[in-house]
């Protein structure tokens, strides 16, 4: 047995991600709201960092505002007749005008407080309310309730009945079928057939197979369809419209795009981020004869602070460059609206800016821009294209989907368009598309097949 202990030299390329590189990437993909929270945390933990409100830096008492800063604070709709100085004392946060969402559980408890029942029954109802899930369903069966709080079946049934009598109707149900039954009863509908359909034929309703339901119940197909329409009008998720603690997410634009005369300006939104600087007191510590441990600590914090400031600036410049290129490609979209959105991919932007696709992806992740048409997600401006003979240009997938949606919205419901028929119509409009692609886009739009859309 021979052992080879010889030394061999090999050469290979590796990308070693330093902590600073990881932080830079992390900051790039943060939304404005996430970045604001991150900066606040860093300012609290790093004594070297100083933070000043962005508004304080717009204009000093002795300095004039330059042109870019002037545009930044224009009123978008009537920018020629405003005083451009800002008064911090008069500044009002837009969040003041956001109404507070009422919690479903709190709304139910308010109703319980007003009913004529003794405190014991009310306390049981409060307990049941705490076990309502995000959909508005009660996550406990009868046996669990009786065992958990040691009550009789009569009292348990009475408390559950009270809960299920509250608004929104359907709340407190154990499953979808019970939820729909409660709503039908509250509508005053006393028809055995509708309850049979809810219990046995919900899947057929979803697939519009009214002929089978009609045959099973020995009724007319149109009558079965009316039952289906009634059931589809019910709310399968009673908690809809109430705050459940899951959906709170602030949308803050990273930039404003405004057309002045015939030119578009990209105005980065710095208002929500404080201006970071280095505290001079800590700079002096390094130059003085101080304890080595103290100097090392300050140096570490200084390096961290400087890199954070540079990374934030790099994030801003990267997003600005991406928006510049998007504006160049999608000028018609900003001028004339969504119908003029051109095919555009991450690769298109990455190649033109000589960046990696992953960088572009991070730069647009959870980022929004404010335009004359409202606040839009940057990612929504990216779309694939379908080859077309219209002006020799590709047509965006979004435009194709809109054509499909319009065709289906205006079809004869008794004779809905098949995917092949839609495909033929689009080909007549010079759009190269297959039946499979039509089916794919239709499903992405949440539209059923022609069989599922048919009305009797």
C-alpha positions in Angstrom: 0.0 0.0 0.0 1.6 3.3 -1.2 0.7 6.6 0.4 1.2 9.7 -1.8 2.2 12.7 0.4 3.3 14.9 -2.4 2.3 18.6 -2.5 0.2 20.0 -5.4 -0.6 23.6 -6.2 -4.0 24.4 -7.5 -5.5 27.7 -8.5 -9.2 28.5 -8.2 -11.4 31.6 -8.0 -13.6 32.2 -5.0 -15.8 35.0 -3.9 -15.4 35.6 -0.2 -18.3 37.6 1.2 -17.0 39.8 3.9 -19.4 41.1 6.6 -19.3 44.5 5.0 -20.3 43.1 1.6 -23.1 41.2 3.2 -24.3 44.4 4.9 -24.2 46.4 1.7 -26.3 43.7 -0.1 -28.7 43.6 2.8 -29.2 47.4 2.8 -29.7 47.4 -1.0 -32.7 45.1 -0.8 -34.3 46.8 2.2 -37.5 48.8 1.6 -37.5 52.4 2.8 -39.5 51.5 5.9 -37.1 48.6 6.8 -34.1 50.8 6.2 -35.5 53.5 8.5 -35.9 51.0 11.3 -32.4 49.6 10.7 -30.9 53.1 10.9 -32.7 53.9 14.1 -31.4 50.7 15.6 -27.8 51.4 14.5 -27.9 55.0 15.9 -29.0 53.6 19.3 -26.2 51.0 19.3 -23.4 53.0 17.8 -22.5 56.1 19.9 -20.2 57.5 17.0 -23.3 58.0 14.8 -25.2 61.3 14.9 -28.6 61.5 13.2 -30.3 64.7 12.2 -33.9 65.0 10.8 -33.8 65.3 7.0 -36.0 68.4 7.0 -33.4 70.3 9.0 -31.0 70.1 6.1 -33.2 71.4 3.4 -32.3 75.0 4.0 -30.2 76.8 6.5 -30.8 80.4 7.5 -28.0 81.7 5.4 -27.9 79.3 2.4 -30.1 79.2 -0.7 -31.8 76.1 -1.9 -30.3 74.7 -5.0 -32.4 73.7 -8.1 -32.6 69.9 -7.2 -33.7 70.6 -3.7 -36.2 73.1 -5.0 -37.8 70.5 -7.3 -37.9 68.0 -4.5 -40.3 70.1 -2.5 -42.6 71.3 -5.3 -46.3 70.8 -5.0 -46.8 68.3 -7.9 -50.1 69.8 -9.2 -49.4 73.5 -8.9 -45.7 74.0 -8.4 -45.5 77.6 -9.7 -47.5 79.3 -6.9 -46.0 78.0 -3.6 -43.6 79.1 -1.0 -40.8 76.6 -1.0 -39.6 77.1 2.6 -40.8 74.5 5.2 -41.9 75.1 8.7 -41.1 72.1 10.9 -43.6 73.2 13.5 -46.4 73.1 10.8 -45.2 69.7 9.5 -48.0 67.1 9.8 -47.4 63.5 9.4 -49.6 61.7 6.8 -49.9 58.8 9.2 -52.2 61.0 11.4 -54.9 60.7 8.8 -54.8 56.9 8.5 -57.8 55.6 10.4 -57.2 52.9 12.9 -58.3 49.4 11.8 -60.7 47.8 14.2 -59.8 44.4 15.5 -62.4 41.7 14.7 -62.1 40.4 18.3 -62.6 43.8 19.7 -65.6 44.4 17.5 -67.1 41.1 18.7 -66.4 41.9 22.3 -68.2 45.3 21.9 -71.3 43.4 20.8 -71.1 40.9 23.7 -70.9 43.8 26.2 -74.2 45.2 24.8 -76.3 41.9 24.9 -78.6 41.1 27.8 -76.8 38.2 29.4 -75.3 37.6 32.8 -71.6 38.1 33.3 -70.9 34.4 33.5 -72.2 33.8 29.9 -70.5 36.9 28.7 -67.2 35.6 30.1 -67.6 32.4 28.2 -68.3 34.3 25.0 -65.1 36.4 25.6 -63.2 33.1 26.0 -64.6 31.8 22.7 -63.7 35.1 20.9 -60.1 34.7 21.9 -60.1 31.4 20.0 -61.3 33.0 16.8 -58.7 32.5 14.0 -57.6 34.9 11.3 -60.4 33.8 9.0 -63.1 34.4 11.6 -63.6 30.7 12.4 -63.8 29.2 15.9 -60.8 26.9 16.4 -62.4 24.6 19.0 -65.1 21.9 18.8 -67.8 21.4 21.4 -65.9 18.8 23.4 -62.8 20.9 23.6 -64.7 23.9 24.9 -66.5 21.9 27.6 -63.3 20.3 28.8 -61.2 23.5 28.8 -63.5 25.6 30.9 -65.6 22.8 32.6 -69.1 23.8 31.5 -72.2 21.8 30.5 -73.2 21.1 26.9 -76.3 23.4 27.3 -74.3 26.3 28.4 -71.6 25.7 25.7 -74.3 25.5 23.0 -75.9 28.7 24.2 -72.6 30.6 24.2 -71.6 29.3 20.7 -75.1 30.3 19.5 -74.6 33.8 20.8 -71.2 34.1 19.2 -72.6 32.9 15.8 -75.4 35.5 16.0 -72.9 38.3 16.0 -71.8 40.4 13.0 -70.1 39.9 10.6 -72.4 36.9 9.9 -70.6 33.6 9.6 -68.2 34.4 12.4 -67.7 31.6 15.0 -68.3 28.9 12.4 -66.1 25.8 12.6 -65.7 25.4 8.9 -66.7 26.8 5.5 -70.0 24.9 5.3 -71.2 26.0 8.7 -70.1 29.6 7.9 -72.2 29.6 4.7 -75.2 28.0 6.5 -75.2 30.7 9.1 -75.2 33.4 6.5 -78.1 31.8 4.6 -80.1 31.6 7.8 -79.3 35.3 8.5 -80.6 36.2 5.0 -83.9 34.7 5.9 -83.6 32.0 3.2 -85.7 28.9 4.2 -85.1 26.5 1.3 -83.9 22.9 1.9 -82.2 22.7 -1.5 -79.7 25.5 -0.8 -78.6 23.7 2.5 -78.2 20.4 0.6 -76.1 22.1 -2.0 -73.8 23.7 0.7 -73.4 20.3 2.4 -72.9 18.1 -0.7 -72.2 20.1 -3.8 -69.8 23.0 -3.1 -67.2 21.6 -5.4 -69.7 21.4 -8.3 -70.7 25.0 -7.6 -67.0 26.0 -8.0 -66.8 24.2 -11.3 -70.2 25.6 -12.6 -71.5 22.0 -13.0 -75.1 23.0 -12.5 -76.5 20.3 -14.8 -75.3 17.6 -12.3 -76.8 19.5 -9.3 -80.1 20.0 -11.2 -80.2 16.3 -12.0 -79.4 15.3 -8.4 -82.0 17.6 -6.9 -84.5 17.1 -9.8 -84.8 20.9 -10.5 -84.2 23.1 -13.5 -80.6 24.0 -14.5 -81.4 27.7 -14.2 -82.8 27.2 -10.7 -79.6 25.4 -9.7 -77.6 28.3 -11.1 -79.6 30.7 -9.0 -78.7 28.7 -5.9 -75.1 28.9 -7.0 -75.2 32.6 -7.5 -76.6 33.1 -4.0 -73.9 30.9 -2.4 -71.2 32.7 -4.4 -72.4 36.0 -3.0 -71.7 34.8 0.6 -68.5 35.7 2.5 -66.2 32.6 3.0 -63.9 34.6 5.3 -66.0 36.6 7.8 -62.9 38.4 9.1 -62.3 40.2 5.8 -62.1 44.0 6.3 -61.1 43.7 9.9 -57.6 44.0 11.3 -56.1 40.6 12.3 -52.6 41.7 13.1 -51.2 40.0 10.0 -51.5 42.5 7.1 -50.0 45.7 8.3 -47.4 46.9 5.9 -46.5 50.5 5.1 -45.8 51.5 1.5 -43.3 54.3 1.3 -42.1 55.5 -2.2 -38.3 55.4 -2.6 -38.5 58.1 -5.3 -40.9 60.5 -7.0 -41.0 60.8 -10.8 -42.5 64.1 -11.9 -42.8 65.6 -15.4 -42.0 69.3 -15.6 -42.4 70.8 -19.0 -41.2 67.9 -21.2 -38.6 66.5 -18.9 -38.9 63.8 -16.2 -37.2 64.3 -12.9 -36.3 61.5 -10.5 -36.5 62.8 -6.9 -35.2 60.4 -4.3 -37.2 60.3 -1.2 -34.8 61.2 1.6 -37.5 62.7 3.9 -37.9 59.6 6.0 -34.2 58.9 6.6 -32.2 61.0 9.0 -28.9 62.5 7.8 -26.1 60.5 9.4 -22.8 62.0 10.4 -19.8 61.2 12.7 -19.7 62.7 16.2 -16.6 64.9 16.3 -16.0 64.1 20.0 -15.1 60.5 19.0 -12.8 61.6 16.2 -10.8 63.5 18.8 -10.4 60.5 21.1 -8.3 58.7 18.5 -5.9 61.6 18.2 -5.5 61.9 22.0 -3.5 59.7 24.3 -6.3 57.4 25.5 -6.5 53.9 26.8 -5.7 51.5 23.9 -9.0 49.5 24.5 -11.0 52.7 24.3 -9.2 53.7 21.1 -9.8 50.3 19.5 -13.4 50.4 20.4 -13.9 53.9 18.9 -12.0 52.8 15.7 -14.3 49.8 15.3 -17.4 51.9 15.8 -16.0 54.6 13.4 -15.4 52.1 10.7 -18.8 50.6 11.1 -20.4 54.1 11.0 -18.5 55.2 7.9 -19.3 52.0 6.0 -23.0 52.4 6.9 -23.1 55.9 5.6 -21.3 54.9 2.4 -23.6 51.9 1.9 -26.7 54.0 2.2 -25.3 56.4 -0.3 -24.5 53.5 -2.6 -28.0 52.1 -2.2 -29.4 55.5 -3.2 -27.2 55.9 -6.3 -27.9 52.3 -7.5 -31.7 52.8 -7.2 -31.3 56.1 -9.0 -29.4 54.6 -11.9 -31.9 51.8 -12.3 -34.8 54.3 -12.3 -33.0 56.4 -14.9 -32.7 53.4 -17.2 -36.3 52.3 -16.6 -37.5 55.9 -17.4 -35.5 55.8 -20.6 -37.1 52.5 -21.7 -40.6 53.1 -20.4 -41.0 56.8 -21.4 -44.2 56.0 -23.3 -45.6 54.3 -20.2 -45.1 57.4 -18.1 -46.5 59.6 -20.9 -49.5 57.6 -22.0 -50.3 54.9 -19.4 -50.2 51.2 -18.8 -51.2 50.2 -22.4 -47.8 51.5 -23.5 -45.8 49.4 -21.1 -42.9 47.8 -23.1 -41.3 44.4 -22.5 -38.4 44.8 -20.1 -36.5 42.3 -18.1 -33.9 42.4 -15.3 -31.3 41.3 -17.9 -32.1 44.3 -20.1 -31.4 46.7 -17.2 -28.4 44.7 -15.9 -26.7 44.6 -19.3 -27.1 48.3 -20.0 -25.8 49.3 -16.6 -23.1 46.7 -16.5 -24.4 45.2 -13.3 -25.4 41.7 -12.3 -29.1 40.7 -12.5 -29.1 39.9 -8.8 -28.1 43.5 -8.0 -31.0 44.8 -10.1 -33.3 42.4 -8.4 -32.3 43.5 -5.0 -32.4 47.2 -6.0 -36.1 46.9 -7.0 -37.2 44.5 -4.2 -40.1 46.0 -2.2 -39.4 49.4 -3.8 -42.1 51.8 -4.9 -42.2 55.0 -6.9 -44.7 57.9 -6.8 -45.9 59.0 -10.3 -48.7 61.1 -11.7 -50.7 57.9 -11.9 -50.2 57.1 -8.2 -47.8 54.9 -6.2 -46.6 51.8 -8.2 -44.3 48.9 -7.4 -41.1 49.1 -9.5 -41.2 45.4 -10.1 -44.5 45.8 -11.9 -42.8 47.7 -14.7 -40.8 44.5 -15.6 -42.6 42.2 -18.0 -41.7 39.7 -20.7 -42.7 40.1 -24.3 -44.5 38.2 -27.0 -43.2 38.6 -30.5 -45.5 40.6 -32.7 -45.7 42.1 -36.2 -47.1 45.3 -34.8 -44.5 48.0 -35.7 -41.9 45.2 -35.5 -41.9 45.4 -31.7 -42.6 42.8 -29.0 -45.8 43.2 -27.0 -45.7 43.0 -23.2 -47.3 40.1 -21.4 -49.3 42.6 -19.3 -50.9 44.0 -22.5 -51.7 40.4 -23.7 -53.3 39.6 -20.4 -55.4 42.8 -20.6 -56.6 41.8 -24.1 -57.5 38.4 -22.7 -59.3 40.0 -19.8 -61.2 42.4 -22.1 -62.3 39.6 -24.4 -63.6 37.4 -21.6 -65.4 40.4 -19.9 -67.3 41.1 -23.1 -68.0 37.5 -24.2 -71.4 35.9 -24.5 -71.8 34.1 -21.2 -74.0 31.5 -22.8 -71.2 30.7 -25.3 -67.9 31.7 -23.6 -64.7 31.9 -25.6 -62.5 28.8 -25.6 -58.7 29.3 -25.1 -58.3 28.3 -28.8 -60.7 31.0 -29.9 -59.0 33.6 -27.8 -55.7 32.5 -29.3 -57.1 32.9 -32.8 -58.3 36.4 -32.1 -55.0 37.5 -30.7 -53.2 36.0 -33.7 -55.5 38.1 -35.9 -54.2 41.1 -33.9 -50.7 40.1 -35.0 -49.7 38.6 -31.6 -47.7 35.4 -31.8 -49.2 33.3 -29.0 -50.2 29.6 -28.5 -53.3 28.1 -26.9 -51.2 26.9 -24.0 -49.9 30.4 -23.3 -53.4 31.8 -23.4 -54.5 29.1 -20.8 -51.5 30.0 -18.6 -52.2 33.7 -18.7 -55.9 33.1 -18.1 -55.1 31.0 -15.0 -52.7 33.7 -13.7 -55.6 36.2 -14.0 -57.7 33.9 -11.9 -60.2 33.3 -14.7 -61.9 29.9 -15.1 -62.0 27.9 -18.3 -64.9 28.4 -20.8 -66.7 25.5 -19.2 -66.5 27.1 -15.7 -67.7 30.5 -17.1 -70.7 29.1 -18.9 -74.1 30.5 -17.9 -77.4 28.8 -18.6 
